[in-house]
């Protein structure tokens, strides 16, 4: 009976935090300290309620529900948690302009279209694989958001028209450093995800590895991020080239994680 209320409260908190952050950015960062505290407080409350929702909706008797909307909600929650942790360490709460609407949408979708996929029996290796894969996707989603903001920042600076939004962003060099830090962590986690999926498929999924669309797209995304990190290290890639490779790698990863699942659950069934 309480689940609908928790859904509404969670979405409202995410939207309130995002709206407050957007107003702060559009005002050029006025009352930055108070607004930052309020945004982080509302986001933290939303994350806690979101976790309650996940426990009640994803856990089922004898297993986990890993349908499209429930998985998307889980990933959005992980993204929000990492966003909060990163923001506590560095003044990059501007990422919330992208992260918080994603979390809001994920909560609403999981509520309106509950996952139809049958529960899967949990195992230690499956749980580890799931955690690593969710973290990998979360870090790389944050990298995508960072790349979008970096593209906007670079464009405005090139046009000598910074505007209010750009004035509250960290310096360009700091933004690029954070982008590649997020990519590096996400890439390492993605590597572990692929290794566990390829070499321990029987133990993790209960069946041999199948080179389907998801596997091929995941490996393709891994190569894209590998080339990007190599280009950064060997040739100093930055700016527009780094942004394009990041967005391209994320697009492929998005198709790998959710494209096939969406087609199977909503278009084929």
N, C-alpha and C positions, 0 to 999 in steps of 0.2 A: 504493500500500500504506500510506503514511503518513497519507493523508487521514482515515480513521476516528479515528486517534489524535489528530490535530490537532483534529478536531471535538470529541472528548471533552475534551481539554485546554482548548479555548477555552470550552466551556460550563461546565466546572468552575471555571475562573478567574472568569468572570462571576458564577456562583452564589456562589463564595466571597467575592468582593468585595461582592456584594449582601447576603449573610448577615452578614458582618462589619459592614457599615454599619447593617443593621437592628438588630443587637445593640447597637451603639453608641447608636443613637437611643432604643431602648427602655430603655437604662440611664441616659438623661438626659445623654449626652455625656461619660461618664467616660473618662479617658485620651484626650481628643479628639485631641491632636496625633499620638500614635502610631497611633491607628486611622485617622485621615485619611490619613496617609502610606501605611499598608498598603492601604487601599481604593484609593487612586489608583495605587499600584504594581501591584496585581493587575489593576486595570482596564486599565492601560496594556499589561500583558503580554497580556491577552485581546484587546485591539484589534490588537496586532501579529500574533498568530496568526490572528485573524479576517481580517485583510488578506491573509495567505497563502492562506487558504481561498478568498477571493473571486477572487484571481488564478487559482487552479487550477480553480475551478468555473464562473466566469462567462465566462472567455475560451475561445473555441473557434476552430477553424481558419477564418479568414476573417471573424470577427465576434464579437459579444457575445451571451451567453445572457441574455435579459431576461424570463424566466418569472416567475410569481408569487412563488415561494419565493426564487429568486435575487435578485430585485429587493428583496424584503422584507429579505433578509439584508444587501444593500448599504446600504439606508436605515438599518437598525439599526446597522450599523457607523459610518456617518456621524454618527448621533445620539450614539453612544458617544464618538466623537472630539470632537465639539463640546462634549459634556458635560464631558470632561476639560479642554478648553481654558478653558471658562467657569469651572470649579471652580478652576483655577489662578489665575484673576484675582479670583474672589469666593468667599466661603465658603458655597457652595450645593450641597455634595456630597449633601445630602439628596435632590436630584433623582435620585440613583442608585437610590433605593428603587423608582422606576418605570422608569428607563432600563435598568438592568442586567437585570431580569427580561425586558424586551422583547428585549434583545440575546440573552439566553440562548435564549428561545423561537425567535427567528429563526434562530439557528445550528442548533438541533435540527430545525426544520421543513425547512430547506434540505438537511439531511443525509438525513432520512427520506424526503422527497418532492422529489427533484431536479427542477429546472425542465425541463419537457418542450418548451418553446417553442424553435423553431429559431433558430440564431444569426442576428443581423442584421449586415450589412456595416457596419463603422464608417466614419464620415466626420467631418470636423472639426466641422461644425455639429451633427451628432447627438451627438458627445461633449460639446460645450459645453452643449447643451440638457439632456443627461442630468445633467451635474454640477450645473447651476443648479437643476434640478427636485429633485434629491436633497437639495441644501442647503436649498431652500425648505421641503420637507416635514420635514427634520430640525429646523430652527429652530422650525417651528410645532408639531412634536411635543413639543419641549422646553417650548414655551409652554403646551401642554395639560397637561403634567406639573406645571408651575409653577402653573397655574390650579387644579389639583386640590389641591395642597398649600396654596395660598392659601385655598381654600374651607374646608379643614379648620382652618387657623389662625384664620380669621375666625370660624368657628362656635364653636370652643373659647373664644376670647376673649370672644365675645358671651355665652356661657354661664358665664363666669367659672370655667372649669375647664380651665386650660391643659394640664396633664399633662406627662409627660416629653418627648414628641415635640416639643411646641410650644416648650419651653424651649431646644431646640437650633436652632430656626429663626431666621433673621435677623429683624429688626423688620419689622412689617407694611408700612411704607412702602418698605423696601428690597425686599421681595418683590414689591410692585406695580411698582416701577421696573424690576426685572429682567423681569417679565412683559411689559411694554410694549416694552422693548428687544428682547426675543426676537421679539415680534409684528412690530415695525417692520422688523427685518432680514428675517424670513420673508416679510413682505408685499412688500417690495421685490424679493426673489428670485422670489416667485411671479409678480409683475408681469412680470419679465424672461422667466420661463418661458412665460407666456401670449403675450407679444409674439413670442417666437421660434417658438412653436407656431402662432400665427395667421397671421403675416405671412411666415414662411419655411417653411411646411409642406412645400412641394415639395422644398426643399433638405434639410430635416431628416429627413422621413419618406419622401421619394420619391413622394409623392402629394398631391393637393390636400387642404385642410382639410375634415374631415367633422364637422358639428355633431352628434356622438353624445352618449351619456350622460356620458362622461368630460369632454368639452369643456364641456357645459352645467353640470355639477356643479363643475368647476374655476372657471368664471367666477362661479358663485353663491358659492362659498367666498371668492373675491376680493372680491366686493361685501360680504360679511359682515364681513371683516376691515377693509375700507375704511370701512364705517360705524362700526365699533368705534373705529378710530383717530381718525376725525372726531369721534365723540362724546367721546372722551377729550380732544381738543384744544379743542373748542368748549364742551363742557358739563361737563368734568371727570369723566366717567364713571369709576367705580372700584367696588371691592367686588363684590357679588353680580352687578350688571349686567355688569361687565367679564368676570367669570368665565363667566357664561352665554353671552355672545356668543363668547368664546374657544372654549368647548367645542362650541358649535353650529357655528362655522366649521370647527373641526377635524373634527367628525363628517362634514360634507359633503365636506371634502377627502379624508378617509379613503375614503369611497365612490368619489370620483373617481379616486384613485390605485390602489386595490386592489379595490374592489367589482366592477367590470366584469371585471377580469382574473381574479379568483377564480371568478366565475360561468362565464366562458368556459373556464377550464382544468379546473375540478373538478366543475361541475354540468352543463354542456352537453356537454362532450366525453365 
